[in-house]
Amino acid sequence: MLNQFFNHINKFTEISEEEFTEIGTYFEVRKYGKKVVLMEAGSLCNTHYFVLKGCLQMYFTNEKGAEQTLQFALENWWLTDNLAFRQQRKSDFCIQAVENSKVLSIDFKNQELLLEKFPKLEKYFRNVFEKAYGAAQMRVKYIFDYSKEEMYFTFRDQYPEFIQRVPQYLIASFLGLTPEYLSEIKSKRLS
């Protein structure tokens, strides 16, 4: 399973198997059951997660007490509260396993040591962050440009793996819809 991480790194920068063996010592492999919370809102954000298997969700609870999903991470995706991680402060968000998940985790100190020892991983992380930031920008564009129906169908068509694996109520939360309204949108399209 660590081979997938090695391959993922090599999509963005080249590292040898010997380097990867040492890189692996900076990470811990962790397993989380479905619905297990990896990070609570209000706790220090000190961990960055790479998903080997499963699905994670990052969310916050709004003033009405409803969970609002900001981000999902499937296999080969990274997830953390980037700003809180970088500033080593408390997070406003929760991270939870949507499915039984296996992740690589690295704490802030080890990530800094890793990047110091292997500067070429700066290129890897820069590419990963640029891609994630670009996706976040497109999500904001969709929020402003698309109707709620168009947002759902665009998301469904671009990310079918999420539609198949993530519960409908979480998809609704991510898109800013109620589960009932999402059901209505889907049933309208079927008729």
TIVEXKE-78021 format. One line per 8 residues: number of its first residue (from 1); their letters; for each residue x, y, z of N, C-alpha, C. Coordinates in steps of 0.1 Angstrom, whole numbers. Example, Ala and Ser with C-alpha at 12.3 -4.5 7.8 and 13.67 -1.06 7.14 Angstrom:
2
1 = as = 132 -57 78 123 -45 78 132 -33 78  128 -22 71 137 -11 71 129 0 79
//
This chain:
191
1 = mlnqffnh = 8 -12 0 0 0 0 9 13 0  20 12 6 29 23 6 34 26 -8  34 16 -17 38 18 -31 29 29 -38  17 30 -34 8 40 -40 13 54 -36  18 56 -24 24 69 -20 37 71 -27  45 61 -29 58 63 -37 54 67 -51  44 60 -57 40 64 -71 34 78 -72  27 82 -61 21 95 -61 32 106 -61
9 = inkfteis = 41 104 -52 53 113 -52 59 114 -65  62 103 -72 69 103 -84 61 108 -96  48 111 -94 40 118 -104 45 133 -105  50 138 -94 54 152 -93 69 155 -92  76 146 -87 91 147 -86 97 133 -85  109 132 -89 115 119 -89 123 116 -76  119 105 -70 127 100 -58 131 85 -60  141 81 -54 146 67 -55 139 59 -45
17 = eeefteig = 139 46 -46 134 37 -36 141 38 -23  154 41 -23 162 43 -11 157 55 -4  155 66 -11 150 78 -5 137 76 1  128 69 -7 115 67 -2 115 59 11  124 49 12 125 41 25 127 51 37  136 60 35 139 70 46 127 79 47  121 84 36 109 93 37 98 86 45  96 73 43 86 66 51 87 66 66
25 = tyfevrky = 100 68 71 102 69 85 96 81 92  92 91 84 87 103 89 71 102 92  66 92 86 51 90 87 47 78 96  34 79 100 28 68 108 16 63 99  14 50 99 3 44 92 -8 43 103  -20 48 101 -31 48 110 -43 43 104  -51 36 111 -64 31 106 -75 37 115  -86 41 108 -97 47 115 -110 40 110
33 = gkkvvlme = -119 37 119 -132 32 116 -141 43 111  -152 38 104 -162 48 99 -167 56 110  -168 69 107 -173 80 116 -164 83 128  -152 78 128 -142 82 138 -137 96 135  -136 104 145 -131 118 144 -116 117 145  -109 122 135 -94 123 136 -89 136 142  -97 147 140 -94 160 146 -107 167 150  -108 172 162 -119 180 167 -117 194 164
41 = agslcnth = -128 202 162 -127 216 161 -122 221 175  -114 231 175 -109 236 188 -96 230 193  -92 219 186 -79 212 190 -68 217 181  -56 216 186 -44 220 178 -43 211 165  -41 218 154 -40 211 141 -25 208 139  -21 196 142 -7 192 142 -5 181 132  -15 176 124 -13 164 116 -18 167 102  -11 161 93 -14 162 78 -17 147 74
49 = yfvlkgcl = -28 145 67 -32 131 64 -31 128 49  -25 117 45 -26 112 31 -34 99 31  -45 99 23 -54 88 24 -48 76 15  -46 65 21 -42 53 14 -54 45 10  -64 45 18 -76 37 16 -88 44 24  -99 46 17 -110 51 24 -114 65 20  -121 72 29 -125 86 26 -126 94 39  -121 106 38 -122 115 50 -130 127 46
57 = qmyftnek = -135 134 56 -143 146 54 -138 157 64  -138 169 59 -135 181 68 -147 189 68  -152 193 80 -164 201 81 -163 210 94  -173 219 94 -175 227 106 -190 227 109  -193 230 122 -207 231 126 -211 246 126  -222 249 118 -226 263 117 -234 267 129  -238 280 130 -245 285 142 -259 278 144  -264 272 133 -277 265 135 -275 250 139
65 = gaeqtlqf = -262 246 141 -259 233 146 -258 223 135  -258 227 122 -257 218 111 -242 217 107  -239 205 103 -225 203 97 -224 208 83  -214 215 80 -211 220 67 -198 214 62  -199 205 52 -187 199 46 -180 208 37  -167 209 40 -158 218 31 -150 210 21  -146 198 25 -137 190 16 -138 175 20  -136 167 9 -135 153 11 -121 149 6
73 = alenwwlt = -116 138 10 -103 132 5 -105 117 4  -103 113 -9 -103 98 -12 -88 94 -13  -86 82 -18 -72 77 -20 -64 87 -28  -51 88 -23 -41 97 -29 -44 112 -27  -53 116 -18 -55 130 -15 -50 133 -1  -46 145 1 -41 150 14 -53 158 20  -53 158 34 -63 166 41 -57 170 54  -59 183 57 -57 190 69 -63 204 69
81 = dnlafrqq = -64 211 80 -67 225 80 -54 232 77  -51 235 65 -38 240 61 -33 252 68  -42 262 70 -38 274 77 -35 271 92  -43 264 99 -40 260 113 -28 252 114  -26 242 104 -14 234 105 -2 242 103  -2 251 93 10 260 90 13 269 102  2 274 108 4 284 120 5 277 133  3 263 133 4 256 145 -6 262 156
89 = rksdfciq = -19 263 152 -29 268 161 -41 259 161  -51 262 169 -63 254 169 -71 255 156  -77 244 153 -85 244 140 -100 248 143  -106 253 133 -121 256 134 -129 244 128  -121 234 123 -128 223 116 -126 210 123  -134 200 119 -133 186 123 -129 178 111  -122 168 113 -119 158 102 -124 144 107  -132 138 99 -138 125 103 -137 115 91
97 = avenskvl = -136 102 95 -136 92 85 -150 89 80  -152 90 67 -165 87 61 -167 72 60  -156 65 57 -155 51 55 -144 46 64  -143 33 66 -131 27 72 -119 32 64  -109 38 71 -98 44 63 -85 40 69  -75 40 59 -61 38 63 -53 50 57  -46 57 66 -39 69 62 -25 69 66  -17 77 59 -4 81 64 -5 94 71
105 = sidfknqe = 0 96 83 0 108 90 14 113 93  15 126 92 28 133 95 25 145 104  32 147 115 30 159 123 38 170 117  35 182 122 42 194 117 57 193 118  62 190 130 76 189 132 83 179 122  77 167 120 83 158 111 82 162 97  71 170 93 70 175 80 81 185 77  83 194 86 94 204 85 107 197 83
113 = lllekfpk = 110 187 92 123 179 91 124 172 77  113 166 73 112 159 60 116 168 49  110 180 49 113 190 38 127 195 38  132 196 50 146 201 52 156 190 46  153 178 49 162 166 45 160 163 30  147 165 25 144 161 11 138 173 4  146 183 0 141 196 -5 132 193 -18  135 182 -25 127 180 -37 113 177 -34
121 = lekyfrnv = 110 173 -21 96 172 -18 88 185 -17  95 196 -16 89 209 -17 81 210 -30  87 205 -41 81 205 -54 68 196 -54  69 185 -47 58 176 -46 46 183 -39  49 188 -27 38 195 -20 33 207 -27  42 215 -33 37 226 -41 27 222 -52  30 212 -59 21 207 -69 8 202 -63  9 194 -52 -3 189 -46 -12 201 -41
129 = fekaygaa = -6 211 -35 -13 223 -30 -19 231 -42  -11 233 -52 -16 240 -64 -29 234 -70  -28 221 -71 -40 213 -76 -52 215 -67  -50 213 -54 -60 214 -44 -66 229 -44  -57 238 -45 -62 252 -45 -70 255 -57  -66 250 -69 -73 252 -81 -87 245 -80  -88 234 -74 -101 227 -72 -110 236 -63  -104 242 -53 -112 250 -44 -117 263 -51
137 = qmrvkyif = -108 268 -60 -113 280 -68 -124 276 -77  -124 264 -83 -134 260 -92 -147 258 -84  -146 253 -72 -158 251 -64 -165 265 -61  -157 275 -58 -162 288 -56 -169 293 -68  -163 291 -80 -168 296 -93 -182 289 -95  -183 276 -92 -195 269 -94 -206 274 -84  -202 278 -72 -212 284 -63 -218 297 -68  -210 305 -75 -215 317 -80 -221 316 -94
145 = dyskeemy = -216 307 -102 -221 306 -116 -233 296 -118  -234 286 -110 -243 275 -113 -255 275 -104  -266 271 -109 -278 268 -101 -274 256 -92  -283 254 -82 -280 243 -73 -281 230 -81  -290 229 -90 -291 217 -98 -279 215 -107  -274 225 -113 -262 225 -122 -250 221 -113  -249 226 -101 -238 222 -92 -238 208 -89  -249 202 -86 -250 188 -83 -246 179 -95
153 = ftfrdqyp = -252 182 -107 -249 174 -118 -235 176 -123  -229 187 -122 -215 189 -126 -206 181 -116  -209 182 -103 -202 174 -93 -203 159 -96  -215 155 -99 -218 141 -102 -210 136 -114  -210 144 -124 -203 140 -137 -188 141 -135  -182 151 -128 -168 152 -126 -162 143 -116  -170 139 -106 -165 131 -95 -174 119 -92  -176 110 -101 -186 99 -99 -182 90 -87
161 = efiqrvpq = -169 90 -84 -164 81 -73 -170 86 -60  -172 99 -58 -178 105 -46 -193 101 -45  -200 102 -56 -214 99 -56 -216 85 -53  -207 76 -57 -209 62 -54 -205 58 -39  -196 66 -33 -191 62 -20 -195 70 -8  -199 83 -11 -202 92 0 -217 93 2  -222 92 14 -236 93 17 -242 106 11  -254 105 6 -261 116 0 -262 128 9
169 = yliasflg = -264 126 22 -265 138 31 -252 146 32  -240 139 30 -228 146 30 -225 153 17  -229 147 6 -228 154 -7 -237 166 -6  -249 165 -1 -258 177 1 -251 188 9  -245 184 20 -238 193 29 -226 200 21  -219 193 14 -207 198 6 -212 208 -4  -224 206 -10 -229 215 -21 -238 226 -15  -240 226 -2 -248 237 4 -263 234 2
177 = ltpeylse = -267 222 1 -281 218 -1 -286 210 11  -299 209 12 -304 200 22 -305 186 16  -305 175 23 -307 162 17 -320 161 10  -330 167 15 -343 166 9 -343 173 -5  -337 185 -5 -336 192 -18 -328 184 -28  -317 178 -24 -309 170 -33 -317 158 -38  -325 152 -30 -334 141 -34 -344 146 -45  -349 158 -43 -358 164 -52 -352 167 -66
185 = ikskrls = -340 172 -65 -332 175 -78 -330 162 -85  -326 151 -78 -323 138 -85 -336 132 -91  -347 133 -83 -359 127 -88 -365 135 -100  -363 148 -100 -368 156 -111 -361 152 -124  -348 149 -123 -340 145 -135 -344 132 -140  -349 123 -131 -353 109 -135 -367 110 -142  -375 120 -139 -389 120 -145 -389 126 -158
//
